[in-house]
Amino acid sequence: MVMKTITRVLLVAGLAFGMSSAAMAAKKKMAPKTLMGASGSALSDTCAGCHGTDGASGGPGTPTISGLSAPYFIELMAGFKSGEIPSTIMGRISKGYNADEVKKMAAHFGGKPFVPAKQTFDAAKAAKGAKLHEKNCEKCHEDGGTDVKDDTGRLAGQWTHYLKTTMADYISGKREMTRKMKKKVMKLHTKGGDAAFDDLMAYYASQQ
């Protein structure tokens, strides 16, 4: 009699466990497959400390990231995460976001207008820089450096200090250039030296 009672209890418990497992599996199957994380706006708020509200940077050492194309933003984050792009803190920060979160931030910043940096510039150098841009850079950085293609960052209106440090990384080999860009940059540097790039930066700074 005792054995029958024990057997019945175990059978009932087993059935209950089986029903519970089946219910959990069904619930899991019915659950939406989309990620239920933070919005692009909320995720992007964490960038404001360095890049300004909605990516409009207020400091010369940090680039404005509003208005960047989504593919370019994603490419940059991947470069920071892998270490391909040298950085001070972005290499660490980028590791804190998964691919879905990066896409959301890319869409958020891509939907914001670019805010040109308010900075001083030498008008004479800017005039020379305009000619240099037209001859050497316009083919990829169209409309005077304002056009943002899928794989191109904006130059016009960007902070001069940021552009200079980035270009220094390219020229030194610290940051890798595409073959096409390398040919143009090194040719211009050989011919005009740092002065040529000062003129270019003055031109981009003038685009306010």
Rosetta constraint file for C-alpha pairs under 8 A:
AtomPair CA 1 CA 5 HARMONIC 6.31 0.50
AtomPair CA 2 CA 6 HARMONIC 6.22 0.50
AtomPair CA 3 CA 7 HARMONIC 6.06 0.50
AtomPair CA 4 CA 8 HARMONIC 6.09 0.50
AtomPair CA 5 CA 9 HARMONIC 6.24 0.50
AtomPair CA 6 CA 10 HARMONIC 6.20 0.50
AtomPair CA 7 CA 11 HARMONIC 6.10 0.50
AtomPair CA 8 CA 12 HARMONIC 6.18 0.50
AtomPair CA 9 CA 13 HARMONIC 6.11 0.50
AtomPair CA 10 CA 14 HARMONIC 5.98 0.50
AtomPair CA 11 CA 15 HARMONIC 6.17 0.50
AtomPair CA 12 CA 16 HARMONIC 6.14 0.50
AtomPair CA 13 CA 17 HARMONIC 6.09 0.50
AtomPair CA 14 CA 18 HARMONIC 6.04 0.50
AtomPair CA 15 CA 19 HARMONIC 6.06 0.50
AtomPair CA 16 CA 20 HARMONIC 6.04 0.50
AtomPair CA 17 CA 21 HARMONIC 6.08 0.50
AtomPair CA 18 CA 22 HARMONIC 6.11 0.50
AtomPair CA 19 CA 23 HARMONIC 6.08 0.50
AtomPair CA 20 CA 24 HARMONIC 6.18 0.50
AtomPair CA 21 CA 25 HARMONIC 6.12 0.50
AtomPair CA 22 CA 26 HARMONIC 6.11 0.50
AtomPair CA 23 CA 27 HARMONIC 6.11 0.50
AtomPair CA 24 CA 28 HARMONIC 6.09 0.50
AtomPair CA 25 CA 29 HARMONIC 6.12 0.50
AtomPair CA 26 CA 30 HARMONIC 6.21 0.50
AtomPair CA 27 CA 31 HARMONIC 6.19 0.50
AtomPair CA 38 CA 42 HARMONIC 6.05 0.50
AtomPair CA 38 CA 43 HARMONIC 6.30 0.50
AtomPair CA 38 CA 101 HARMONIC 7.93 0.50
AtomPair CA 39 CA 43 HARMONIC 6.19 0.50
AtomPair CA 39 CA 104 HARMONIC 6.87 0.50
AtomPair CA 40 CA 44 HARMONIC 5.95 0.50
AtomPair CA 40 CA 101 HARMONIC 7.14 0.50
AtomPair CA 40 CA 104 HARMONIC 4.41 0.50
AtomPair CA 40 CA 105 HARMONIC 4.71 0.50
AtomPair CA 40 CA 106 HARMONIC 7.88 0.50
AtomPair CA 40 CA 107 HARMONIC 7.19 0.50
AtomPair CA 40 CA 108 HARMONIC 5.55 0.50
AtomPair CA 41 CA 45 HARMONIC 6.34 0.50
AtomPair CA 41 CA 105 HARMONIC 7.06 0.50
AtomPair CA 41 CA 108 HARMONIC 6.17 0.50
AtomPair CA 42 CA 46 HARMONIC 7.52 0.50
AtomPair CA 43 CA 47 HARMONIC 7.89 0.50
AtomPair CA 43 CA 101 HARMONIC 7.36 0.50
AtomPair CA 43 CA 104 HARMONIC 7.90 0.50
AtomPair CA 43 CA 105 HARMONIC 6.47 0.50
AtomPair CA 44 CA 48 HARMONIC 7.16 0.50
AtomPair CA 44 CA 54 HARMONIC 7.23 0.50
AtomPair CA 44 CA 105 HARMONIC 5.69 0.50
AtomPair CA 44 CA 108 HARMONIC 7.38 0.50
AtomPair CA 44 CA 109 HARMONIC 7.79 0.50
AtomPair CA 45 CA 53 HARMONIC 7.40 0.50
AtomPair CA 45 CA 54 HARMONIC 7.42 0.50
AtomPair CA 47 CA 51 HARMONIC 5.80 0.50
AtomPair CA 47 CA 52 HARMONIC 7.16 0.50
AtomPair CA 47 CA 53 HARMONIC 7.98 0.50
AtomPair CA 47 CA 55 HARMONIC 7.31 0.50
AtomPair CA 48 CA 52 HARMONIC 4.22 0.50
AtomPair CA 48 CA 53 HARMONIC 4.90 0.50
AtomPair CA 48 CA 54 HARMONIC 6.72 0.50
AtomPair CA 48 CA 55 HARMONIC 6.50 0.50
AtomPair CA 49 CA 53 HARMONIC 7.94 0.50
AtomPair CA 50 CA 57 HARMONIC 7.10 0.50
AtomPair CA 50 CA 59 HARMONIC 7.96 0.50
AtomPair CA 50 CA 62 HARMONIC 6.66 0.50
AtomPair CA 51 CA 55 HARMONIC 4.97 0.50
AtomPair CA 51 CA 56 HARMONIC 6.09 0.50
AtomPair CA 51 CA 57 HARMONIC 4.45 0.50
AtomPair CA 51 CA 58 HARMONIC 7.18 0.50
AtomPair CA 51 CA 59 HARMONIC 7.91 0.50
AtomPair CA 51 CA 62 HARMONIC 6.18 0.50
AtomPair CA 51 CA 63 HARMONIC 6.64 0.50
AtomPair CA 51 CA 64 HARMONIC 6.10 0.50
AtomPair CA 51 CA 65 HARMONIC 6.99 0.50
AtomPair CA 52 CA 56 HARMONIC 4.88 0.50
AtomPair CA 52 CA 57 HARMONIC 4.44 0.50
AtomPair CA 52 CA 58 HARMONIC 6.04 0.50
AtomPair CA 52 CA 64 HARMONIC 7.73 0.50
AtomPair CA 53 CA 57 HARMONIC 7.44 0.50
AtomPair CA 54 CA 66 HARMONIC 6.32 0.50
AtomPair CA 54 CA 109 HARMONIC 6.59 0.50
AtomPair CA 54 CA 112 HARMONIC 6.93 0.50
AtomPair CA 55 CA 64 HARMONIC 5.51 0.50
AtomPair CA 55 CA 65 HARMONIC 4.81 0.50
AtomPair CA 55 CA 66 HARMONIC 4.56 0.50
AtomPair CA 55 CA 109 HARMONIC 6.62 0.50
AtomPair CA 56 CA 64 HARMONIC 4.93 0.50
AtomPair CA 56 CA 65 HARMONIC 6.57 0.50
AtomPair CA 56 CA 66 HARMONIC 5.91 0.50
AtomPair CA 56 CA 114 HARMONIC 7.06 0.50
AtomPair CA 56 CA 115 HARMONIC 5.74 0.50
AtomPair CA 57 CA 62 HARMONIC 6.35 0.50
AtomPair CA 57 CA 63 HARMONIC 6.03 0.50
AtomPair CA 57 CA 64 HARMONIC 4.60 0.50
AtomPair CA 57 CA 65 HARMONIC 7.51 0.50
AtomPair CA 57 CA 117 HARMONIC 7.67 0.50
AtomPair CA 58 CA 62 HARMONIC 7.83 0.50
AtomPair CA 58 CA 117 HARMONIC 7.49 0.50
AtomPair CA 59 CA 63 HARMONIC 7.86 0.50
AtomPair CA 59 CA 159 HARMONIC 7.85 0.50
AtomPair CA 60 CA 159 HARMONIC 5.23 0.50
AtomPair CA 60 CA 160 HARMONIC 6.87 0.50
AtomPair CA 60 CA 161 HARMONIC 5.49 0.50
AtomPair CA 60 CA 162 HARMONIC 6.15 0.50
AtomPair CA 61 CA 159 HARMONIC 7.28 0.50
AtomPair CA 61 CA 161 HARMONIC 5.78 0.50
AtomPair CA 61 CA 162 HARMONIC 4.94 0.50
AtomPair CA 62 CA 159 HARMONIC 7.59 0.50
AtomPair CA 62 CA 162 HARMONIC 6.20 0.50
AtomPair CA 63 CA 158 HARMONIC 6.64 0.50
AtomPair CA 63 CA 159 HARMONIC 6.36 0.50
AtomPair CA 63 CA 162 HARMONIC 6.22 0.50
AtomPair CA 64 CA 114 HARMONIC 7.44 0.50
AtomPair CA 64 CA 115 HARMONIC 7.37 0.50
AtomPair CA 64 CA 158 HARMONIC 6.64 0.50
AtomPair CA 64 CA 159 HARMONIC 7.70 0.50
AtomPair CA 65 CA 109 HARMONIC 6.71 0.50
AtomPair CA 65 CA 114 HARMONIC 7.56 0.50
AtomPair CA 66 CA 109 HARMONIC 4.80 0.50
AtomPair CA 66 CA 110 HARMONIC 6.15 0.50
AtomPair CA 66 CA 111 HARMONIC 7.62 0.50
AtomPair CA 66 CA 112 HARMONIC 5.35 0.50
AtomPair CA 66 CA 113 HARMONIC 6.00 0.50
AtomPair CA 66 CA 114 HARMONIC 5.04 0.50
AtomPair CA 66 CA 115 HARMONIC 7.28 0.50
AtomPair CA 67 CA 109 HARMONIC 5.91 0.50
AtomPair CA 67 CA 110 HARMONIC 4.60 0.50
AtomPair CA 67 CA 111 HARMONIC 6.28 0.50
AtomPair CA 67 CA 112 HARMONIC 5.26 0.50
AtomPair CA 67 CA 113 HARMONIC 5.10 0.50
AtomPair CA 67 CA 114 HARMONIC 4.69 0.50
AtomPair CA 67 CA 148 HARMONIC 7.95 0.50
AtomPair CA 68 CA 72 HARMONIC 6.71 0.50
AtomPair CA 68 CA 73 HARMONIC 6.35 0.50
AtomPair CA 68 CA 106 HARMONIC 7.85 0.50
AtomPair CA 68 CA 109 HARMONIC 6.60 0.50
AtomPair CA 68 CA 110 HARMONIC 5.04 0.50
AtomPair CA 68 CA 114 HARMONIC 7.83 0.50
AtomPair CA 68 CA 148 HARMONIC 6.63 0.50
AtomPair CA 68 CA 153 HARMONIC 6.66 0.50
AtomPair CA 68 CA 154 HARMONIC 7.25 0.50
AtomPair CA 69 CA 73 HARMONIC 6.28 0.50
AtomPair CA 69 CA 106 HARMONIC 7.41 0.50
AtomPair CA 69 CA 110 HARMONIC 5.28 0.50
AtomPair CA 69 CA 148 HARMONIC 6.40 0.50
AtomPair CA 69 CA 149 HARMONIC 6.63 0.50
AtomPair CA 69 CA 150 HARMONIC 5.62 0.50
AtomPair CA 69 CA 151 HARMONIC 7.75 0.50
AtomPair CA 69 CA 153 HARMONIC 7.98 0.50
AtomPair CA 70 CA 74 HARMONIC 6.19 0.50
AtomPair CA 70 CA 103 HARMONIC 7.34 0.50
AtomPair CA 70 CA 106 HARMONIC 4.63 0.50
AtomPair CA 70 CA 107 HARMONIC 5.68 0.50
AtomPair CA 70 CA 109 HARMONIC 7.79 0.50
AtomPair CA 70 CA 110 HARMONIC 5.66 0.50
AtomPair CA 70 CA 150 HARMONIC 7.28 0.50
AtomPair CA 71 CA 75 HARMONIC 6.09 0.50
AtomPair CA 71 CA 106 HARMONIC 7.56 0.50
AtomPair CA 71 CA 150 HARMONIC 5.52 0.50
AtomPair CA 71 CA 151 HARMONIC 6.73 0.50
AtomPair CA 72 CA 76 HARMONIC 6.17 0.50
AtomPair CA 72 CA 150 HARMONIC 5.60 0.50
AtomPair CA 72 CA 151 HARMONIC 5.00 0.50
AtomPair CA 72 CA 152 HARMONIC 6.60 0.50
AtomPair CA 72 CA 153 HARMONIC 7.12 0.50
AtomPair CA 73 CA 77 HARMONIC 6.31 0.50
AtomPair CA 73 CA 106 HARMONIC 5.61 0.50
AtomPair CA 74 CA 78 HARMONIC 6.21 0.50
AtomPair CA 74 CA 102 HARMONIC 6.43 0.50
AtomPair CA 74 CA 103 HARMONIC 6.68 0.50
AtomPair CA 74 CA 106 HARMONIC 6.41 0.50
AtomPair CA 75 CA 79 HARMONIC 6.20 0.50
AtomPair CA 76 CA 80 HARMONIC 6.25 0.50
AtomPair CA 76 CA 85 HARMONIC 7.70 0.50
AtomPair CA 77 CA 81 HARMONIC 6.07 0.50
AtomPair CA 77 CA 94 HARMONIC 6.02 0.50
AtomPair CA 77 CA 102 HARMONIC 7.51 0.50
AtomPair CA 78 CA 82 HARMONIC 6.14 0.50
AtomPair CA 78 CA 94 HARMONIC 7.71 0.50
AtomPair CA 79 CA 83 HARMONIC 5.99 0.50
AtomPair CA 79 CA 84 HARMONIC 4.95 0.50
AtomPair CA 79 CA 85 HARMONIC 5.06 0.50
AtomPair CA 80 CA 84 HARMONIC 6.23 0.50
AtomPair CA 80 CA 85 HARMONIC 5.09 0.50
AtomPair CA 80 CA 86 HARMONIC 6.88 0.50
AtomPair CA 80 CA 87 HARMONIC 7.04 0.50
AtomPair CA 80 CA 90 HARMONIC 6.05 0.50
AtomPair CA 80 CA 91 HARMONIC 4.69 0.50
AtomPair CA 80 CA 94 HARMONIC 6.35 0.50
AtomPair CA 81 CA 90 HARMONIC 7.73 0.50
AtomPair CA 81 CA 91 HARMONIC 5.21 0.50
AtomPair CA 81 CA 92 HARMONIC 7.23 0.50
AtomPair CA 81 CA 94 HARMONIC 5.27 0.50
AtomPair CA 81 CA 95 HARMONIC 5.57 0.50
AtomPair CA 82 CA 91 HARMONIC 7.57 0.50
AtomPair CA 83 CA 91 HARMONIC 6.31 0.50
AtomPair CA 84 CA 175 HARMONIC 7.35 0.50
AtomPair CA 84 CA 176 HARMONIC 7.88 0.50
AtomPair CA 85 CA 175 HARMONIC 5.99 0.50
AtomPair CA 85 CA 176 HARMONIC 7.83 0.50
AtomPair CA 86 CA 91 HARMONIC 7.60 0.50
AtomPair CA 86 CA 174 HARMONIC 7.13 0.50
AtomPair CA 86 CA 175 HARMONIC 6.54 0.50
AtomPair CA 87 CA 91 HARMONIC 6.04 0.50
AtomPair CA 89 CA 93 HARMONIC 6.27 0.50
AtomPair CA 90 CA 94 HARMONIC 5.71 0.50
AtomPair CA 91 CA 95 HARMONIC 6.83 0.50
AtomPair CA 92 CA 96 HARMONIC 7.29 0.50
AtomPair CA 93 CA 97 HARMONIC 7.74 0.50
AtomPair CA 97 CA 101 HARMONIC 5.85 0.50
AtomPair CA 97 CA 102 HARMONIC 6.30 0.50
AtomPair CA 98 CA 102 HARMONIC 6.32 0.50
AtomPair CA 99 CA 103 HARMONIC 6.28 0.50
AtomPair CA 100 CA 104 HARMONIC 6.39 0.50
AtomPair CA 101 CA 105 HARMONIC 6.30 0.50
AtomPair CA 102 CA 106 HARMONIC 6.02 0.50
AtomPair CA 103 CA 107 HARMONIC 6.21 0.50
AtomPair CA 104 CA 108 HARMONIC 6.23 0.50
AtomPair CA 105 CA 109 HARMONIC 6.14 0.50
AtomPair CA 106 CA 110 HARMONIC 5.82 0.50
AtomPair CA 107 CA 111 HARMONIC 6.16 0.50
AtomPair CA 108 CA 112 HARMONIC 6.85 0.50
AtomPair CA 115 CA 157 HARMONIC 7.62 0.50
AtomPair CA 116 CA 156 HARMONIC 7.58 0.50
AtomPair CA 116 CA 157 HARMONIC 4.25 0.50
AtomPair CA 116 CA 158 HARMONIC 6.12 0.50
AtomPair CA 116 CA 207 HARMONIC 7.34 0.50
AtomPair CA 116 CA 208 HARMONIC 5.39 0.50
AtomPair CA 117 CA 157 HARMONIC 5.48 0.50
AtomPair CA 117 CA 158 HARMONIC 5.88 0.50
AtomPair CA 117 CA 159 HARMONIC 5.83 0.50
AtomPair CA 117 CA 205 HARMONIC 7.48 0.50
AtomPair CA 117 CA 208 HARMONIC 6.85 0.50
AtomPair CA 118 CA 157 HARMONIC 7.99 0.50
AtomPair CA 118 CA 208 HARMONIC 6.75 0.50
AtomPair CA 119 CA 159 HARMONIC 7.68 0.50
AtomPair CA 119 CA 205 HARMONIC 6.65 0.50
AtomPair CA 120 CA 205 HARMONIC 7.31 0.50
AtomPair CA 120 CA 206 HARMONIC 7.87 0.50
AtomPair CA 121 CA 126 HARMONIC 7.33 0.50
AtomPair CA 121 CA 202 HARMONIC 5.37 0.50
AtomPair CA 121 CA 203 HARMONIC 7.92 0.50
AtomPair CA 121 CA 205 HARMONIC 6.22 0.50
AtomPair CA 121 CA 206 HARMONIC 6.42 0.50
AtomPair CA 122 CA 126 HARMONIC 6.10 0.50
AtomPair CA 122 CA 202 HARMONIC 6.13 0.50
AtomPair CA 123 CA 127 HARMONIC 6.24 0.50
AtomPair CA 123 CA 202 HARMONIC 7.40 0.50
AtomPair CA 123 CA 203 HARMONIC 7.97 0.50
AtomPair CA 123 CA 206 HARMONIC 7.73 0.50
AtomPair CA 124 CA 128 HARMONIC 6.62 0.50
AtomPair CA 125 CA 129 HARMONIC 6.00 0.50
AtomPair CA 125 CA 198 HARMONIC 7.41 0.50
AtomPair CA 125 CA 199 HARMONIC 4.62 0.50
AtomPair CA 125 CA 200 HARMONIC 7.66 0.50
AtomPair CA 125 CA 202 HARMONIC 5.91 0.50
AtomPair CA 125 CA 203 HARMONIC 7.04 0.50
AtomPair CA 126 CA 130 HARMONIC 6.10 0.50
AtomPair CA 126 CA 199 HARMONIC 5.62 0.50
AtomPair CA 126 CA 200 HARMONIC 6.72 0.50
AtomPair CA 126 CA 201 HARMONIC 7.54 0.50
AtomPair CA 126 CA 202 HARMONIC 4.58 0.50
AtomPair CA 126 CA 203 HARMONIC 3.86 0.50
AtomPair CA 126 CA 204 HARMONIC 7.57 0.50
AtomPair CA 126 CA 205 HARMONIC 7.98 0.50
AtomPair CA 126 CA 206 HARMONIC 6.71 0.50
AtomPair CA 127 CA 131 HARMONIC 6.91 0.50
AtomPair CA 127 CA 199 HARMONIC 7.79 0.50
AtomPair CA 127 CA 203 HARMONIC 6.66 0.50
AtomPair CA 128 CA 132 HARMONIC 6.46 0.50
AtomPair CA 128 CA 199 HARMONIC 5.93 0.50
AtomPair CA 128 CA 200 HARMONIC 7.50 0.50
AtomPair CA 128 CA 203 HARMONIC 7.72 0.50
AtomPair CA 129 CA 133 HARMONIC 6.00 0.50
AtomPair CA 129 CA 196 HARMONIC 7.33 0.50
AtomPair CA 129 CA 197 HARMONIC 7.80 0.50
AtomPair CA 129 CA 198 HARMONIC 7.86 0.50
AtomPair CA 129 CA 199 HARMONIC 4.33 0.50
AtomPair CA 129 CA 200 HARMONIC 4.04 0.50
AtomPair CA 129 CA 201 HARMONIC 7.15 0.50
AtomPair CA 129 CA 202 HARMONIC 6.61 0.50
AtomPair CA 129 CA 203 HARMONIC 5.01 0.50
AtomPair CA 130 CA 134 HARMONIC 6.25 0.50
AtomPair CA 130 CA 144 HARMONIC 7.79 0.50
AtomPair CA 130 CA 200 HARMONIC 6.84 0.50
AtomPair CA 130 CA 203 HARMONIC 5.65 0.50
AtomPair CA 131 CA 135 HARMONIC 6.26 0.50
AtomPair CA 132 CA 136 HARMONIC 5.87 0.50
AtomPair CA 132 CA 137 HARMONIC 7.50 0.50
AtomPair CA 132 CA 196 HARMONIC 7.73 0.50
AtomPair CA 132 CA 199 HARMONIC 7.98 0.50
AtomPair CA 132 CA 200 HARMONIC 6.68 0.50
AtomPair CA 133 CA 137 HARMONIC 4.78 0.50
AtomPair CA 133 CA 138 HARMONIC 5.78 0.50
AtomPair CA 133 CA 144 HARMONIC 7.21 0.50
AtomPair CA 133 CA 200 HARMONIC 6.59 0.50
AtomPair CA 134 CA 138 HARMONIC 4.98 0.50
AtomPair CA 134 CA 139 HARMONIC 7.90 0.50
AtomPair CA 134 CA 144 HARMONIC 7.42 0.50
AtomPair CA 136 CA 184 HARMONIC 6.47 0.50
AtomPair CA 136 CA 188 HARMONIC 7.86 0.50
AtomPair CA 137 CA 141 HARMONIC 5.77 0.50
AtomPair CA 137 CA 142 HARMONIC 7.74 0.50
AtomPair CA 137 CA 145 HARMONIC 7.95 0.50
AtomPair CA 137 CA 184 HARMONIC 7.96 0.50
AtomPair CA 138 CA 142 HARMONIC 4.77 0.50
AtomPair CA 138 CA 143 HARMONIC 7.01 0.50
AtomPair CA 138 CA 144 HARMONIC 6.40 0.50
AtomPair CA 138 CA 145 HARMONIC 6.91 0.50
AtomPair CA 140 CA 152 HARMONIC 7.51 0.50
AtomPair CA 141 CA 145 HARMONIC 4.66 0.50
AtomPair CA 141 CA 146 HARMONIC 7.10 0.50
AtomPair CA 141 CA 147 HARMONIC 6.29 0.50
AtomPair CA 141 CA 148 HARMONIC 7.52 0.50
AtomPair CA 141 CA 152 HARMONIC 6.99 0.50
AtomPair CA 141 CA 153 HARMONIC 7.98 0.50
AtomPair CA 141 CA 154 HARMONIC 7.48 0.50
AtomPair CA 141 CA 155 HARMONIC 7.61 0.50
AtomPair CA 142 CA 146 HARMONIC 6.59 0.50
AtomPair CA 142 CA 147 HARMONIC 5.30 0.50
AtomPair CA 143 CA 147 HARMONIC 5.66 0.50
AtomPair CA 144 CA 156 HARMONIC 6.77 0.50
AtomPair CA 145 CA 154 HARMONIC 5.99 0.50
AtomPair CA 145 CA 155 HARMONIC 5.03 0.50
AtomPair CA 145 CA 156 HARMONIC 4.86 0.50
AtomPair CA 145 CA 204 HARMONIC 7.38 0.50
AtomPair CA 146 CA 154 HARMONIC 5.69 0.50
AtomPair CA 146 CA 155 HARMONIC 6.48 0.50
AtomPair CA 146 CA 156 HARMONIC 5.26 0.50
AtomPair CA 146 CA 157 HARMONIC 7.94 0.50
AtomPair CA 147 CA 154 HARMONIC 6.63 0.50
AtomPair CA 148 CA 152 HARMONIC 5.74 0.50
AtomPair CA 148 CA 153 HARMONIC 6.00 0.50
AtomPair CA 148 CA 154 HARMONIC 5.75 0.50
AtomPair CA 149 CA 153 HARMONIC 7.39 0.50
AtomPair CA 154 CA 158 HARMONIC 7.09 0.50
AtomPair CA 155 CA 163 HARMONIC 7.76 0.50
AtomPair CA 155 CA 204 HARMONIC 6.15 0.50
AtomPair CA 156 CA 203 HARMONIC 7.73 0.50
AtomPair CA 156 CA 204 HARMONIC 4.28 0.50
AtomPair CA 156 CA 205 HARMONIC 6.53 0.50
AtomPair CA 156 CA 206 HARMONIC 7.77 0.50
AtomPair CA 156 CA 207 HARMONIC 5.45 0.50
AtomPair CA 156 CA 208 HARMONIC 7.88 0.50
AtomPair CA 157 CA 204 HARMONIC 5.56 0.50
AtomPair CA 157 CA 205 HARMONIC 5.24 0.50
AtomPair CA 157 CA 206 HARMONIC 6.96 0.50
AtomPair CA 157 CA 207 HARMONIC 5.02 0.50
AtomPair CA 157 CA 208 HARMONIC 5.59 0.50
AtomPair CA 158 CA 162 HARMONIC 7.65 0.50
AtomPair CA 158 CA 163 HARMONIC 7.19 0.50
AtomPair CA 158 CA 204 HARMONIC 6.90 0.50
AtomPair CA 158 CA 205 HARMONIC 6.65 0.50
AtomPair CA 159 CA 163 HARMONIC 6.39 0.50
AtomPair CA 159 CA 205 HARMONIC 6.95 0.50
AtomPair CA 160 CA 164 HARMONIC 6.10 0.50
AtomPair CA 160 CA 201 HARMONIC 5.89 0.50
AtomPair CA 160 CA 202 HARMONIC 7.54 0.50
AtomPair CA 160 CA 204 HARMONIC 7.69 0.50
AtomPair CA 160 CA 205 HARMONIC 6.31 0.50
AtomPair CA 161 CA 165 HARMONIC 6.27 0.50
AtomPair CA 162 CA 166 HARMONIC 6.11 0.50
AtomPair CA 163 CA 167 HARMONIC 6.04 0.50
AtomPair CA 163 CA 201 HARMONIC 7.23 0.50
AtomPair CA 164 CA 168 HARMONIC 6.08 0.50
AtomPair CA 164 CA 201 HARMONIC 7.44 0.50
AtomPair CA 165 CA 169 HARMONIC 6.35 0.50
AtomPair CA 166 CA 170 HARMONIC 6.46 0.50
AtomPair CA 167 CA 171 HARMONIC 6.15 0.50
AtomPair CA 168 CA 172 HARMONIC 6.04 0.50
AtomPair CA 169 CA 173 HARMONIC 6.14 0.50
AtomPair CA 169 CA 174 HARMONIC 4.90 0.50
AtomPair CA 169 CA 175 HARMONIC 5.27 0.50
AtomPair CA 170 CA 174 HARMONIC 6.02 0.50
AtomPair CA 170 CA 175 HARMONIC 4.82 0.50
AtomPair CA 170 CA 176 HARMONIC 6.15 0.50
AtomPair CA 170 CA 177 HARMONIC 6.39 0.50
AtomPair CA 171 CA 175 HARMONIC 7.97 0.50
AtomPair CA 171 CA 185 HARMONIC 7.66 0.50
AtomPair CA 171 CA 186 HARMONIC 7.21 0.50
AtomPair CA 177 CA 181 HARMONIC 6.00 0.50
AtomPair CA 177 CA 182 HARMONIC 5.48 0.50
AtomPair CA 178 CA 182 HARMONIC 5.98 0.50
AtomPair CA 179 CA 183 HARMONIC 6.26 0.50
AtomPair CA 180 CA 184 HARMONIC 6.61 0.50
AtomPair CA 181 CA 185 HARMONIC 6.00 0.50
AtomPair CA 182 CA 186 HARMONIC 5.84 0.50
AtomPair CA 183 CA 187 HARMONIC 6.07 0.50
AtomPair CA 184 CA 188 HARMONIC 6.17 0.50
AtomPair CA 185 CA 189 HARMONIC 6.08 0.50
AtomPair CA 186 CA 190 HARMONIC 5.98 0.50
AtomPair CA 187 CA 191 HARMONIC 6.19 0.50
AtomPair CA 188 CA 192 HARMONIC 5.74 0.50
AtomPair CA 188 CA 193 HARMONIC 7.12 0.50
AtomPair CA 188 CA 196 HARMONIC 7.26 0.50
AtomPair CA 189 CA 193 HARMONIC 4.42 0.50
AtomPair CA 189 CA 194 HARMONIC 6.57 0.50
AtomPair CA 189 CA 196 HARMONIC 7.10 0.50
AtomPair CA 189 CA 197 HARMONIC 7.67 0.50
AtomPair CA 192 CA 196 HARMONIC 4.93 0.50
AtomPair CA 192 CA 197 HARMONIC 7.95 0.50
AtomPair CA 193 CA 197 HARMONIC 7.32 0.50
AtomPair CA 194 CA 198 HARMONIC 6.28 0.50
AtomPair CA 195 CA 199 HARMONIC 6.32 0.50
AtomPair CA 196 CA 200 HARMONIC 6.36 0.50
AtomPair CA 197 CA 201 HARMONIC 6.05 0.50
AtomPair CA 198 CA 202 HARMONIC 6.17 0.50
AtomPair CA 199 CA 203 HARMONIC 6.31 0.50
AtomPair CA 200 CA 204 HARMONIC 6.39 0.50
AtomPair CA 201 CA 205 HARMONIC 6.06 0.50
AtomPair CA 202 CA 206 HARMONIC 6.20 0.50
AtomPair CA 203 CA 207 HARMONIC 6.88 0.50
